[in-house]
């Protein structure tokens, strides 16, 4: 069965880890495609989101988005949006629910998002 909105991405979190869930069905579908295309990199992205989703030392491949993309809304709450570059074109965008220690994947795709080309 394929994951869908609200489903957990992988096993439940361990102590001091963040829960990772899909904000929507398209994100779940994109995650599956990324996992097929680049399994190792997708697993590394999952590990980053699980252990350090908002690192103090940001990199070119893992950082908070800027401008109008810097925030997103999930279930009526506005949250910071981050990005991990999984492959040259593949990206994972996620929202941080700090209060619930939950990462909401709101976009995962094998292609470069045009919204960041501006």
C-alpha positions in Angstrom: 0.0 0.0 0.0 1.3 3.4 -0.9 1.6 6.1 1.7 -0.9 8.9 1.8 -1.6 12.2 3.5 -1.0 12.1 7.2 1.0 8.8 7.1 4.3 8.5 8.8 7.4 8.3 6.5 9.2 5.3 7.9 9.2 3.9 11.5 8.1 5.9 14.6 10.7 8.2 16.0 13.1 7.1 18.7 14.0 9.2 21.8 14.9 12.8 20.8 14.0 12.2 17.2 11.4 14.0 15.1 8.3 12.4 13.7 8.2 12.6 9.9 4.8 12.6 8.1 3.4 13.5 4.7 1.4 16.7 4.5 -0.4 15.5 1.3 -0.8 12.7 -1.1 1.4 14.3 -3.8 4.3 14.5 -1.3 3.9 10.9 -0.4 3.9 9.9 -4.1 7.0 12.1 -4.8 8.8 10.6 -1.8 8.2 7.1 -3.3 9.6 8.3 -6.6 12.6 9.8 -5.0 13.2 6.6 -3.0 13.2 4.6 -6.2 15.5 7.0 -8.1 18.0 7.7 -5.3 17.5 5.3 -2.4 20.7 6.2 -0.5 20.3 10.0 -0.8 16.6 9.8 0.2 17.5 7.7 3.3 20.2 10.3 4.2 17.5 13.1 3.8 15.2 11.1 6.0 17.9 10.8 8.7 18.6 14.5 8.6 14.9 15.3 9.0 14.7 12.8 11.8 17.7 14.0 13.8 18.4 17.6 12.9 15.7 19.2 10.7 16.7 22.8 11.4 20.5 22.7 11.6 22.4 25.7 13.0 25.0 25.2 10.3 23.1 25.4 7.1 24.5 24.1 3.8 23.8 24.6 0.1 22.0 21.2 0.2 20.1 21.7 3.5 18.7 25.1 4.3 15.5 27.1 5.0 13.8 28.4 1.9 13.7 32.2 1.4 11.1 34.8 0.6 7.5 33.7 0.1 8.6 30.1 0.2 10.1 30.4 3.7 6.8 29.6 5.3 4.0 27.2 4.6 0.7 26.4 6.2 -0.5 23.0 7.4 -3.8 22.4 9.3 -4.2 26.1 9.7 -0.8 26.7 11.3 2.1 28.6 9.6 5.4 26.9 9.9 9.0 27.4 8.6 9.8 25.6 5.4 13.1 23.9 4.8 14.6 22.1 1.8 17.0 19.2 1.3 18.6 18.7 -2.1 18.4 15.0 -2.5 19.8 14.8 -6.0 20.8 17.4 -8.6 17.2 18.1 -9.3 15.3 16.2 -6.6 14.1 18.1 -3.6 12.3 17.6 -0.3 10.5 20.5 1.2 9.2 20.2 4.7 7.4 22.2 7.4 8.6 22.2 11.0 6.0 21.8 13.7 8.3 22.6 16.6 5.6 22.2 19.2 4.8 18.6 18.2 8.4 17.8 17.0 6.9 16.8 13.7 8.3 17.3 10.2 5.6 17.6 7.6 6.9 16.7 4.1 4.9 19.1 1.8 6.8 18.4 -1.4 9.1 15.7 -2.6 10.0 15.4 -6.3 12.6 14.1 -8.6 12.5 17.3 -10.6 13.8 20.7 -9.7 11.0 22.9 -8.4 10.3 25.9 -10.7 9.2 28.0 -7.7 12.8 28.4 -6.6 14.0 29.7 -10.1 12.9 33.3 -9.4 
